[in-house]
Amino acid sequence: MDHAVSRAAVLVLIPVAMATAITWLGCFDSVVTELGFQHYGERPDHGIPLLPSQLKMPANTLVNLGYTLLGFIWLRKFLKDRNEDNITNSDLFVGSVFCWMAVVYGPVQFLRIVTQQHRFAVMDQWFTLPFFAWVVVMSDYLMHGWNTRRALTVVVFSFASYSLALVHDLGFEAALGIHILFAVLYGMQIFLASQSKQLKSKLLWAMILAILSCVGFVVLKLLDLHLAKFSLFHRFSGHFWSKVADIMQIHFVCKFFHPVMEENAKNKKI
């Protein structure tokens, strides 16, 4: 495995292991999470041929493999572009961290749906926050260069912010809202700082689609039970489509940062 890609994997796996250990020590057992099939619009089906009986909600379960698949697709894309000198080694490292997050997040979501266990639900919530935090880190890197102290500060504050869920039932939602706000603000800075009209056009579309995907993720998830009243959403529910929107959000974030990396690498060659 490429050194930059493997370093990125280690950077993701260490906090994942720490967060998993903290969760399984019971530190977040008092956090409010939604457990049970009554919280999902997809109707549990125990008798679908060729599928294990554990997959009581096959659509909501299998859609989570999309996170892992997308993560590997973009890892391959970043690595290919670095090998062709379209982006730098540092770009590959920063982009790979985001990709590995997606790779890891898929199984966590999968286990939450299959097991309906509180601690997997906690990990699902907790691991959502660093995605938005890393958008801030990538934006800062592309504008000002890599700074380990700033990146570490953002990541530590992001992970620590989940403790708000211990303070209030809506603590996680508050932390997530703050993360989304900062991610959008830093993305806007990248957009406003870009000089090329062609680049600006690419960034604008990617940013709009990423934000729409984020909105779609939130709205479809909130409307899951309401949409389940309609036969169209019995198998592929609002929750299922919210996951599709979430996966597309990750895709469009990569589409946003990738051309900036290419532009910066091109300028360094001049």
PETANOR-V564168 format. One record per residue. N is the residue number from 1. RES is the residue in one small letter. PSI is psi in whole degrees, 0 to 359 (999 if undefined). D_LAST is the distance of its C-alpha to the last C-alpha in whole Angstrom. Layout:
N_RES_PSI_D_LAST ; N_RES_PSI_D_LAST
//
This chain:
1_m_142_30 ; 2_d_144_26 ; 3_h_316_26 ; 4_a_321_24 ; 5_v_319_27 ; 6_s_324_30 ; 7_r_320_29 ; 8_a_320_28 ; 9_a_316_32 ; 10_v_318_33 ; 11_l_329_32 ; 12_v_316_34 ; 13_l_328_37 ; 14_i_306_38 ; 15_p_329_38 ; 16_v_315_40 ; 17_a_318_42 ; 18_m_315_43 ; 19_a_322_44 ; 20_t_315_46 ; 21_a_316_48 ; 22_i_318_48 ; 23_t_315_49 ; 24_w_349_52 ; 25_l_352_53 ; 26_g_13_54 ; 27_c_335_53 ; 28_f_24_52 ; 29_d_340_55 ; 30_s_355_56 ; 31_v_141_53 ; 32_v_124_54 ; 33_t_159_53 ; 34_e_117_54 ; 35_l_145_56 ; 36_g_148_58 ; 37_f_345_58 ; 38_q_346_59 ; 39_h_1_56 ; 40_y_145_54 ; 41_g_331_55 ; 42_e_129_55 ; 43_r_128_58 ; 44_p_132_59 ; 45_d_115_60 ; 46_h_356_61 ; 47_g_38_62 ; 48_i_124_59 ; 49_p_145_59 ; 50_l_356_57 ; 51_l_139_55 ; 52_p_150_57 ; 53_s_339_59 ; 54_q_337_57 ; 55_l_73_54 ; 56_k_336_57 ; 57_m_79_54 ; 58_p_319_52 ; 59_a_312_49 ; 60_n_335_49 ; 61_t_306_48 ; 62_l_336_46 ; 63_v_335_44 ; 64_n_342_42 ; 65_l_340_41 ; 66_g_326_39 ; 67_y_311_37 ; 68_t_316_37 ; 69_l_314_36 ; 70_l_320_33 ; 71_g_315_32 ; 72_f_324_31 ; 73_i_314_30 ; 74_w_329_27 ; 75_l_314_27 ; 76_r_320_26 ; 77_k_312_24 ; 78_f_317_22 ; 79_l_316_22 ; 80_k_316_21 ; 81_d_326_18 ; 82_r_318_17 ; 83_n_334_19 ; 84_e_9_16 ; 85_d_25_13 ; 86_n_335_13 ; 87_i_166_14 ; 88_t_171_14 ; 89_n_324_17 ; 90_s_321_18 ; 91_d_316_18 ; 92_l_317_20 ; 93_f_310_23 ; 94_v_317_23 ; 95_g_323_23 ; 96_s_325_26 ; 97_v_313_28 ; 98_f_319_28 ; 99_c_317_29 ; 100_w_327_32 ; 101_m_315_33 ; 102_a_319_34 ; 103_v_316_35 ; 104_v_324_38 ; 105_y_326_39 ; 106_g_305_40 ; 107_p_326_43 ; 108_v_313_44 ; 109_q_318_44 ; 110_f_312_46 ; 111_l_326_49 ; 112_r_314_49 ; 113_i_316_51 ; 114_v_315_53 ; 115_t_331_54 ; 116_q_38_54 ; 117_q_143_54 ; 118_h_318_54 ; 119_r_328_51 ; 120_f_327_49 ; 121_a_321_49 ; 122_v_312_48 ; 123_m_322_45 ; 124_d_310_44 ; 125_q_311_44 ; 126_w_317_43 ; 127_f_351_40 ; 128_t_321_39 ; 129_l_316_38 ; 130_p_337_35 ; 131_f_312_33 ; 132_f_325_33 ; 133_a_322_32 ; 134_w_336_29 ; 135_v_318_27 ; 136_v_316_28 ; 137_v_315_26 ; 138_m_321_23 ; 139_s_314_23 ; 140_d_319_23 ; 141_y_315_20 ; 142_l_335_18 ; 143_m_323_18 ; 144_h_359_19 ; 145_g_166_18 ; 146_w_133_21 ; 147_n_109_24 ; 148_t_319_27 ; 149_r_315_30 ; 150_r_317_29 ; 151_a_316_28 ; 152_l_321_32 ; 153_t_314_33 ; 154_v_314_32 ; 155_v_316_34 ; 156_v_314_37 ; 157_f_323_38 ; 158_s_310_37 ; 159_f_319_39 ; 160_a_332_42 ; 161_s_340_42 ; 162_y_342_44 ; 163_s_343_47 ; 164_l_334_48 ; 165_a_340_49 ; 166_l_339_52 ; 167_v_323_53 ; 168_h_151_53 ; 169_d_332_53 ; 170_l_20_50 ; 171_g_319_48 ; 172_f_315_46 ; 173_e_322_46 ; 174_a_315_45 ; 175_a_318_42 ; 176_l_318_41 ; 177_g_319_41 ; 178_i_317_39 ; 179_h_314_36 ; 180_i_317_36 ; 181_l_312_35 ; 182_f_323_33 ; 183_a_316_31 ; 184_v_317_31 ; 185_l_317_30 ; 186_y_324_27 ; 187_g_321_26 ; 188_m_322_26 ; 189_q_318_24 ; 190_i_315_21 ; 191_f_313_22 ; 192_l_332_23 ; 193_a_345_20 ; 194_s_139_17 ; 195_q_323_16 ; 196_s_134_16 ; 197_k_322_19 ; 198_q_317_19 ; 199_l_317_18 ; 200_k_320_21 ; 201_s_316_23 ; 202_k_315_22 ; 203_l_320_23 ; 204_l_313_26 ; 205_w_317_27 ; 206_a_320_27 ; 207_m_316_28 ; 208_i_314_31 ; 209_l_325_32 ; 210_a_316_31 ; 211_i_317_34 ; 212_l_322_36 ; 213_s_320_36 ; 214_c_314_37 ; 215_v_317_40 ; 216_g_319_41 ; 217_f_312_41 ; 218_v_311_43 ; 219_v_314_46 ; 220_l_325_46 ; 221_k_319_47 ; 222_l_328_49 ; 223_l_7_51 ; 224_d_306_52 ; 225_l_326_55 ; 226_h_316_56 ; 227_l_334_54 ; 228_a_347_56 ; 229_k_342_59 ; 230_f_136_58 ; 231_s_331_58 ; 232_l_332_55 ; 233_f_18_53 ; 234_h_314_56 ; 235_r_307_54 ; 236_f_92_50 ; 237_s_177_51 ; 238_g_323_49 ; 239_h_318_48 ; 240_f_310_47 ; 241_w_334_45 ; 242_s_325_43 ; 243_k_321_42 ; 244_v_316_40 ; 245_a_321_39 ; 246_d_318_38 ; 247_i_318_36 ; 248_m_329_34 ; 249_q_316_33 ; 250_i_318_31 ; 251_h_314_30 ; 252_f_333_28 ; 253_v_316_27 ; 254_c_321_25 ; 255_k_333_24 ; 256_f_313_23 ; 257_f_332_21 ; 258_h_311_19 ; 259_p_332_17 ; 260_v_318_16 ; 261_m_317_15 ; 262_e_318_13 ; 263_e_317_11 ; 264_n_318_10 ; 265_a_321_9 ; 266_k_318_7 ; 267_n_329_5 ; 268_k_336_5 ; 269_k_337_4 ; 270_i_999_0
//
